[in-house]
Amino acid sequence: MIVFQEEVLVQGPRVLVTGATGLLGRAVFREFHTSGWMVIGTGYRRARPRFLRCDLTDEDAIRRLLHEYKPEVIVHCAAERRPDIVEHHTEAAVNLNVHATSTLAKEAAVCGALFIYISTDYVFDGRNPPYGEDDAPNPLNVYGRSKLEGERETLRHCPGAVILRVPVLFGEVESVMESTVTSLWLKVQEATEESCTLDHCLQRFPTDARDVAIVCRKLSERMRQDPSIRGIFHFSGKEQMTKYEMALAMAQAFKLPSNHLIPLTEQPAGSAPRPVNSQLNCSRLELLNLSVELRPFTAAITDCLWPFTADKRWRQTVFH
């Protein structure tokens, strides 16, 4: 159980965080923990001694988990979120993104737990942004379709659930390769005679996982008080950037050269199709005062990348 020894006497509300070993899950766990909640975190391949190892594709394991720990809130962060991996390993991805979500939602309803399902802006095709919560989804790739089906399963089994759609995330990574955004750091550092092409076509809205975690905590607190807090919400960073522009911002923040970075204005062949601009309208969350004040991208990404600049080897892992 992911509860520190000194927390045993704390009688705060209990939350279960799936995918607590991942980028978003770690941020969500930390946010609830520092806010006085009793936190149970699950992982699978990366599960550590203080996390519960749970195969979320095992329905009996999910039932045992919820029966034993009886959470008041479940924040379902676990997912296969890499579109190119999902395209080629569809069955495994659907088992996690759809079937496991369906079981969790069903069991949450049975045990009376509030349920938050993390979804994606990739449920939209990117042709007519910005997208509100009621706009018709039209995913372009298998990943988007699997997350949309997860949304539908969530609301079918647990009508009082919240679905939180978010775009591409970055944050306190354990490896720069853990996030599409922070992985650009490797390209920035390749300041050699060789040029490096980066996408300058797809419009992204990089969002700090720590901000998403705060929104999850705020939603949970409000859901416990107000049953009308249900359905679909959007949360996103506000700065529109391509991968090329993100890399330039990193180079400028760390005073590194960027002449080797070359903008690529065509989508690469062979990768899963992605929406050109799936900007999310976040007004519903903002009107309910459930959003957060966003830091500028440059400040937030600098905070996340500085541990990887300690020496000339540019360490790719850091232990928190």
C-alpha positions as CSV (number, residue, x, y, z in Angstrom):
1,M,0.0,0.0,0.0
2,I,1.4,3.4,-1.0
3,V,1.0,5.0,2.4
4,F,4.0,6.3,4.3
5,Q,4.5,5.1,7.9
6,E,3.7,8.5,9.5
7,E,0.4,8.7,7.6
8,V,-1.1,5.7,9.3
9,L,-2.8,7.9,11.9
10,V,-4.1,10.4,9.3
11,Q,-7.8,10.1,8.7
12,G,-8.0,11.9,5.4
13,P,-10.2,10.7,2.5
14,R,-8.8,7.8,0.6
15,V,-7.9,7.9,-3.1
16,L,-6.7,5.2,-5.5
17,V,-4.4,6.3,-8.3
18,T,-3.9,3.9,-11.1
19,G,-0.7,4.2,-13.2
20,A,1.0,5.8,-10.2
21,T,4.4,4.9,-11.5
22,G,3.9,7.0,-14.7
23,L,4.5,10.7,-15.4
24,L,1.0,11.8,-14.6
25,G,0.3,9.2,-12.0
26,R,3.3,10.3,-9.9
27,A,2.2,13.9,-10.0
28,V,-1.4,13.0,-9.0
29,F,-0.1,10.8,-6.2
30,R,2.1,13.5,-4.9
31,E,-0.6,16.2,-5.1
32,F,-3.1,14.2,-3.1
33,H,-0.5,13.1,-0.6
34,T,0.6,16.6,0.2
35,S,-3.0,17.7,0.5
36,G,-3.7,15.2,3.3
37,W,-5.3,12.4,1.5
38,M,-4.6,8.7,2.1
39,V,-3.2,7.6,-1.2
40,I,-3.1,4.1,-2.7
41,G,-1.0,3.9,-5.9
42,T,-0.9,1.0,-8.3
43,G,1.6,0.1,-11.0
44,Y,2.6,-2.9,-13.0
45,R,5.9,-3.2,-14.8
46,R,7.4,-0.3,-13.0
47,A,5.8,-1.0,-9.6
48,R,8.1,-0.3,-6.7
49,P,8.0,-1.7,-3.1
50,R,5.7,1.1,-1.9
51,F,3.3,0.7,-4.8
52,L,0.7,-2.0,-5.2
53,R,1.4,-4.2,-8.2
54,C,-1.8,-4.8,-10.0
55,D,-2.7,-6.1,-13.5
56,L,-5.6,-3.8,-14.4
57,T,-6.6,-6.2,-17.2
58,D,-7.4,-8.8,-14.5
59,E,-11.0,-8.2,-13.5
60,D,-10.7,-10.2,-10.3
61,A,-7.6,-8.3,-9.3
62,I,-9.5,-5.0,-9.6
63,R,-12.4,-6.3,-7.5
64,R,-10.0,-7.5,-4.8
65,L,-8.2,-4.2,-4.9
66,L,-11.3,-2.1,-4.4
67,H,-12.8,-4.4,-1.8
68,E,-9.7,-4.4,0.3
69,Y,-8.8,-0.7,0.2
70,K,-12.3,0.9,-0.3
71,P,-11.3,4.2,-1.9
72,E,-13.7,7.1,-1.9
73,V,-12.1,8.4,-5.2
74,I,-10.4,6.6,-8.1
75,V,-8.2,8.6,-10.5
76,H,-7.6,6.4,-13.5
77,C,-4.3,7.5,-15.0
78,A,-3.0,4.2,-16.3
79,A,-3.1,3.9,-20.1
80,E,-1.1,3.1,-23.2
81,R,-0.7,6.6,-24.4
82,R,1.9,6.3,-27.3
83,P,-0.1,6.5,-30.6
84,D,2.6,4.7,-32.6
85,I,2.8,1.8,-30.1
86,V,-1.0,1.5,-30.0
87,E,-1.2,1.2,-33.8
88,H,1.1,-1.8,-33.8
89,H,0.1,-3.4,-30.5
90,T,-3.6,-2.7,-30.6
91,E,-5.0,-5.7,-28.6
92,A,-2.8,-5.0,-25.6
93,A,-3.6,-1.2,-25.7
94,V,-7.4,-1.8,-26.0
95,N,-7.2,-4.2,-23.1
96,L,-5.8,-1.4,-20.9
97,N,-7.4,1.7,-22.4
98,V,-10.9,0.2,-22.9
99,H,-11.5,-3.1,-21.0
100,A,-9.6,-2.2,-17.8
101,T,-11.4,1.2,-17.8
102,S,-14.7,-0.5,-18.2
103,T,-14.1,-2.8,-15.2
104,L,-12.8,0.0,-13.0
105,A,-15.9,2.1,-13.8
106,K,-18.2,-0.8,-13.2
107,E,-16.6,-1.6,-9.8
108,A,-16.4,2.0,-8.8
109,A,-20.2,2.3,-9.3
110,V,-20.7,-0.9,-7.2
111,C,-18.6,0.3,-4.3
112,G,-19.8,3.9,-4.5
113,A,-16.4,5.4,-5.3
114,L,-16.1,8.6,-7.3
115,F,-14.3,8.0,-10.6
116,I,-12.1,10.3,-12.7
117,Y,-11.0,9.0,-16.1
118,I,-8.1,10.7,-17.8
119,S,-8.7,11.0,-21.6
120,T,-7.1,12.9,-24.4
121,D,-7.5,15.7,-27.0
122,Y,-6.8,13.0,-29.6
123,V,-10.5,12.1,-29.5
124,F,-10.9,15.0,-32.0
125,D,-9.7,15.2,-35.6
126,G,-8.1,18.6,-35.3
127,R,-9.9,20.2,-38.3
128,N,-12.1,22.7,-36.4
129,P,-10.6,23.8,-33.1
130,P,-11.1,24.8,-30.4
131,Y,-13.1,21.9,-29.1
132,G,-15.7,22.1,-26.4
133,E,-16.8,19.2,-24.2
134,D,-20.0,18.7,-26.3
135,D,-18.3,18.8,-29.7
136,A,-18.5,15.5,-31.7
137,P,-15.4,13.4,-31.4
138,N,-13.7,12.0,-34.5
139,P,-10.4,10.3,-33.6
140,L,-7.9,9.8,-36.4
141,N,-5.9,7.0,-34.9
142,V,-6.3,3.8,-32.8
143,Y,-5.1,5.5,-29.7
144,G,-7.8,8.2,-29.9
145,R,-10.4,5.6,-30.7
146,S,-9.4,3.5,-27.7
147,K,-9.6,6.5,-25.3
148,L,-13.0,7.5,-26.7
149,E,-14.3,4.0,-26.2
150,G,-12.9,4.2,-22.6
151,E,-14.9,7.4,-22.1
152,R,-18.1,5.7,-23.3
153,E,-17.5,2.7,-21.1
154,T,-16.9,5.0,-18.2
155,L,-20.1,6.8,-18.5
156,R,-22.1,3.7,-19.4
157,H,-21.1,2.0,-16.1
158,C,-20.6,5.0,-13.9
159,P,-22.8,7.9,-15.0
160,G,-21.6,10.1,-12.2
161,A,-18.0,9.9,-13.3
162,V,-15.8,12.7,-14.5
163,I,-13.8,12.5,-17.8
164,L,-10.8,14.9,-17.9
165,R,-9.4,15.4,-21.4
166,V,-5.8,16.7,-21.6
167,P,-3.3,17.2,-24.4
168,V,0.4,16.3,-24.5
169,L,2.0,16.3,-21.1
170,F,5.4,17.0,-19.6
171,G,6.6,17.2,-16.0
172,E,9.1,15.8,-13.5
173,V,10.3,13.0,-15.6
174,E,12.5,10.1,-14.5
175,S,14.0,10.0,-18.0
176,V,13.7,12.6,-20.7
177,M,12.2,10.0,-23.0
178,E,9.3,9.6,-20.7
179,S,7.5,12.6,-22.3
180,T,7.2,13.6,-26.0
181,V,8.0,17.1,-24.8
182,T,11.1,16.5,-22.7
183,S,12.5,14.0,-25.3
184,L,13.1,17.0,-27.5
185,W,15.9,17.9,-25.0
186,L,18.1,15.3,-26.7
187,K,17.6,17.0,-30.1
188,V,18.4,20.4,-28.5
189,Q,21.7,19.1,-27.2
190,E,22.8,17.7,-30.6
191,A,24.5,21.0,-31.5
192,T,26.8,19.4,-34.0
193,E,27.4,19.8,-37.7
194,E,24.5,17.5,-38.4
195,S,21.1,19.2,-38.7
196,C,18.1,17.9,-36.8
197,T,14.6,18.1,-38.3
198,L,11.6,18.6,-36.0
199,D,7.9,18.7,-36.7
200,H,6.6,22.2,-37.4
201,C,3.2,21.2,-38.6
202,L,1.2,19.8,-35.7
203,Q,0.0,22.4,-33.2
204,R,0.4,21.2,-29.6
205,F,-0.5,22.7,-26.3
206,P,2.1,21.3,-23.8
207,T,0.6,20.9,-20.4
208,D,2.4,20.4,-17.1
209,A,1.3,17.1,-15.4
210,R,1.6,18.9,-12.0
211,D,-1.2,21.2,-13.1
212,V,-3.3,18.3,-14.2
213,A,-2.8,16.7,-10.8
214,I,-4.1,19.9,-9.1
215,V,-7.2,19.8,-11.3
216,C,-7.8,16.2,-10.4
217,R,-7.5,17.0,-6.7
218,K,-9.8,20.0,-7.0
219,L,-12.4,17.9,-9.0
220,S,-12.3,15.2,-6.4
221,E,-12.9,17.7,-3.5
222,R,-15.8,19.3,-5.4
223,M,-17.3,15.9,-6.5
224,R,-17.5,14.9,-2.8
225,Q,-19.5,18.0,-2.0
226,D,-21.6,18.4,-5.2
227,P,-23.0,15.5,-7.2
228,S,-23.6,17.8,-10.2
229,I,-19.9,17.7,-10.9
230,R,-19.9,15.0,-13.5
231,G,-19.4,14.4,-17.2
232,I,-16.6,15.7,-19.5
233,F,-14.1,18.5,-18.7
234,H,-11.2,19.9,-20.6
235,F,-7.9,21.1,-19.2
236,S,-4.9,22.3,-21.3
237,G,-1.9,24.6,-21.4
238,K,-2.6,27.8,-23.3
239,E,0.6,28.2,-25.4
240,Q,0.3,26.8,-28.9
241,M,3.6,25.3,-30.1
242,T,5.0,22.8,-32.6
243,K,7.8,20.5,-31.5
244,Y,10.2,22.7,-33.3
245,E,9.0,25.8,-31.3
246,M,9.2,23.8,-28.0
247,A,12.8,22.9,-28.8
248,L,13.7,26.5,-29.6
249,A,12.2,27.5,-26.3
250,M,14.4,25.0,-24.5
251,A,17.5,26.1,-26.3
252,Q,16.8,29.7,-25.5
253,A,16.1,28.9,-21.8
254,F,19.4,27.1,-21.4
255,K,21.3,29.5,-23.7
256,L,22.2,26.7,-26.1
257,P,22.6,27.0,-29.9
258,S,19.6,26.2,-32.1
259,N,21.0,26.6,-35.6
260,H,21.0,22.8,-36.1
261,L,17.2,22.6,-35.5
262,I,15.4,22.5,-38.8
263,P,11.5,22.9,-39.0
264,L,9.7,20.1,-40.9
265,T,6.4,21.2,-42.3
266,E,5.1,17.8,-43.4
267,Q,3.9,14.9,-41.2
268,P,6.4,12.0,-41.3
269,A,5.3,9.0,-43.3
270,G,4.7,5.7,-41.4
271,S,3.6,7.2,-38.1
272,A,0.0,7.1,-36.7
273,P,-2.0,10.0,-38.1
274,R,-2.4,12.9,-35.6
275,P,-4.8,15.9,-35.5
276,V,-3.2,19.1,-36.8
277,N,-4.8,21.2,-34.0
278,S,-6.9,19.7,-31.3
279,Q,-7.0,22.7,-29.0
280,L,-9.3,22.3,-26.1
281,N,-11.8,24.9,-24.8
282,C,-11.5,24.7,-21.1
283,S,-14.2,27.2,-20.1
284,R,-16.4,24.7,-18.2
285,L,-13.6,24.0,-15.8
286,E,-12.7,27.6,-15.5
287,L,-16.3,28.8,-14.8
288,L,-16.5,26.4,-11.9
289,N,-13.2,27.7,-10.5
290,L,-11.6,24.3,-10.9
291,S,-8.7,25.3,-13.1
292,V,-5.2,26.5,-12.1
293,E,-3.0,29.4,-12.8
294,L,-0.5,28.3,-15.5
295,R,3.2,29.1,-15.5
296,P,4.8,30.0,-18.8
297,F,6.0,27.0,-20.7
298,T,9.6,28.2,-20.6
299,A,9.6,28.4,-16.8
300,A,7.9,25.1,-16.3
301,I,10.1,23.2,-18.8
302,T,13.2,24.7,-17.4
303,D,12.2,23.4,-13.9
304,C,11.7,19.9,-15.4
305,L,14.9,19.7,-17.4
306,W,17.5,21.2,-15.0
307,P,18.3,17.9,-13.4
308,F,19.5,16.6,-16.8
309,T,22.1,19.4,-17.2
310,A,24.4,18.5,-14.2
311,D,27.4,17.5,-16.3
312,K,28.7,17.2,-19.9
313,R,27.2,13.7,-20.2
314,W,23.7,15.2,-19.8
315,R,22.3,12.4,-17.6
316,Q,19.1,10.9,-19.0
317,T,17.9,9.6,-15.6
318,V,17.4,11.3,-12.3
319,F,16.2,9.9,-9.0
320,H,13.7,11.9,-7.1
